[in-house]
Amino acid sequence: MAQVFCIANQKGGVGKTTTAINLAASLSSLNQRVLLIDLDPQGNATMGSGVDKHQLKSSVYQVLIGLEDIKNSKFHSKSGGYDVLPANRNLAGAEIELVDFDHRESLLRNALSKEHENYDFVLIDCPPALSLLTLNGLCAANGVIVPMQCEYFALEGLSDLVNSIKQVHANLNSDLKIIGLLRVMFDPRTALQQQVSEQLINHFGDKVFKTIIPRNVRLAEAPSYGLPGVVYDKASRGAKAYIDFAAEMIERTKKTHND
């Protein structure tokens, strides 16, 4: 039975897609069966997985509006070793179209129900807003992974996200919880980042992942080659950190399952 995790943050530019792609590839390298769902109309997770978003005959858009199922719309990322349910600009129109659907916040969850036995992990890359698309991701998920930079404004955005997750938990998906906070683009030389990191640990305790993803140029370069960073340069500090993070995720989900 697949563990379904949203990778979400209402603040943009915090490394959500980088985390989604590299976690998917890292889990795959550790012999996990992984599906990455791109729920962002920009389609960056699609392109970063080596799938051309401009050539799609079917995508997550067709899945959400009921014209296609996941099995016929997914691709295999040869470079990353995982499956991708891709997205492109068509998805932007779904926001308006889905308003008229019954149970519109559960469309992705219903579509995913046929795929649970085929994967160990399903990762959902959400857009940087609490939109109907993000709501579909949150309703389909067991938990949320929150990538965040250790900066002052990130803390403000985090409180908004926590409130949104509480509302979804109370009203739409009682299984939903925060799995953990992932510190990304971290520069240990910066005093402010160290302070914010300590604040996070003091406030959220073991909800903060032990793994820290450093600021790393090689991770930033990788998407332009249609490759996950962990494939583009396996020896880079960023790649090693994401492999460590995948191992921590596997351990954490085992522990949660046993509890």
N, C-alpha and C positions, 0 to 999 in steps of 0.2 A: 504493500500500500504506500503510495507516494506521500512524502512530506511536501506540502505546498507552502512556499514562502514568498511574500511580497518583498521587493526591495524598494523602499519608499522613503521619500522625504519631500515635504512641501516646498523646500528651498531648492532652487536650481543650481547646477554647477557644483554639486557636492560629491560627484563620483558614483552616482547610482548605476549608470550604464556600465562604467568600467568595472564596478563590483559585480554586476550581474554576469557579464561576459567572462570575467576571470574566475569567478566562483564556479560557474558552469564548467569551464574547461578544467579547473583544478579538481573538482569533484569527479569529472569524467576520468581524469588521469589516475584517480584513486579507485577506479573500477566501479563507480556509481553510474546508474542509468539516469540521465538528466534531460529534461525538457526545459528550454528557455522560452518564455512567452514575452514577446515585445508588445507592450501595451501603449507605447508612446508613438504618436503619429509621425514624429521625426524619423523613426526607423533606425536609430543609431545602433541599437543592439543587433538588429538584422544585418546591417552593413559590417559591423565589427566582428560578426561571426562568419563573414565571407559569403553572405547571400545578397544578391543584387535586388534592392527593394524596387527598382524601376522595371523589373522583368516579371513581377509576380502575377500569376493568373488567379491565385487565391491566397488569402492572408487571414489574419485574426479578424479583420473587418467582416469578411464573409461568414466566419464562424459565429461572431456575435449576433449578426442579423439573421442567422439560421439558414443561409444558403449553402453552407458547406460544413463538414465536420473537421476536427483537428487532424485525424488520420490522413485525409486527402490534402491538407493545407500545409503540413509541416515539411521542413527540409532537414537534411543531416549536415551539420557543420563538419566538413572533412578536417579542417585545421583544429577545431576544438574538441571533436569527438562526441558532441552532444547534438540533440535535435533542437530545432528552432521553429517556433510558430511566428512567422515574420509579420512586420507591419510596414505600412507606407502612408502617404498623405491621405489615402481614402479613409483612414481611421478618424481623421478630424471631423468628417461628416457624420460619423456614427453618433457623436454626442447629441446631435439634434434628432436623428432618426430614432434613437433608442428611447427617447422620452415617451413615445406612444406605445412602447412594448409593455406587456404585463410582466411583473417581477423583473424589471429591467436591470436591477442591481445583481441578479443571480444568473445572468445569461452565461457568463464564463464558467461559473461553478457547475452549471448543468452540462455544458460542453465538455468540461474536464472529467466528469464522472466516468466516462467511457475509457479514460486513459490511465486511471490511477494504478492499475495493475502492471502497466508497462514501464513504470519509472520508480526510482528511489527518491528522486528530488524533482520538483517542479519549481522553477524560479520565475517570478513575474516582475519584469522591469516596468515600473509605473511612471507615468508622466509627473512632472513637478507641480502638481496642483491637486486639490481634492475635488476632482471631476468625476463624472459618471464612470469614466474608464477606470480611474483609481478605485472607485467604490466597487466596481466589478472585481478588481484584483483583491481587495480586502475581504470581500465576501467569499471569494474562492479559497482563501489562504487559511492555514493553521496558525501562521505567525508572521511577524514583520521583522525584517532586518533593516536597521536604520543606519546607513552610512552617513557620517557627519565629520565636518572639519572642526577642529578644536579652536573655534573663534567665538567671540561674544555674540554676534548676530545668529550664529547657529543654535545657540542655547534658546534664544527667543523662538526660532522656528520649531525647535524640538517640542516645546510646550504645546504649540498649536497641533502638532502631529499626534502627540500623546492624547490630547483631548478628542481628536477625530477618531483615533483607534478605540477609545473608551465608548464613544457614541455608536460606532459600528458594532462593537462587542455587545452593547446593551440592546440594540435594536434589530440587528441583522445577522450577526454571526457570533454566537456565544463561544465558539472555539478560538476566536482570534485573540492573540496576545503578542506582546513584544518579545521576540526571541532574544534580541540583543542589539546593542549599539556598537557600530564598527568605526573606530577612529581612522580616517583616511587622510591622504595628503599631509601626513604629519611631519613636522620639522622640529626635532628635539632641541634645536639651538634657540628656538623662540620661547621666551619666558611665558608669554601669554598662552601659547598652546599647552605648555606644561601645566599652567594653572587651571585652564579649562578642563584638561584631561583629569586632573585631580578632583575637580568639582564633579565631573561626571561619575567618577568612581565613588565619591562620597555620597552622591545622591542616588545612584542606580545600582551600586554594589556589583553583584555578579552578573547583572544584565549587560555590563560592559565587557565585550569580548577581550580576551587577553591579547590576541593578535592585534598589532598596529600596522597599518599600511603606510609606508613612508611616501613622501613626495618623490616621484620617480619619472624621469624623462622618457624612459623606455616604455612605460605603461601608456604614456600620452601619445607616443609615436605609433604604437601598434595598430589602432583602428584604421589608419590611413592605408594599411596593407591588408585590411580585411582579416586580421589575425588577433586572437586574444594575446594580451601581454605575456602570459605564461608560456605561450608558444613562440612568440616573436623573439624573446630573449629570456630563456629559462634561467640564466645565471644572474639576472638582474635582482636587485634587492626587492623590488616590487613584486616580481614573479614569485620569489621564494616566500614572501609574506602571504600572498594569496593561497599558495599551496598549504602553508601552515594554517591559514584561516579555514580552508576546506576540511582539513583534518580536525580542527576544533569544532566545526559545524557537525561533522559526523559523530564525534564524541558527545556533543551536547544533545543531539537528537536521540542518541541511544539512551542517554541518562534520563531525558524527559519521558521517553517511551517506557523505560523500566519503572520510573516513578509512578 
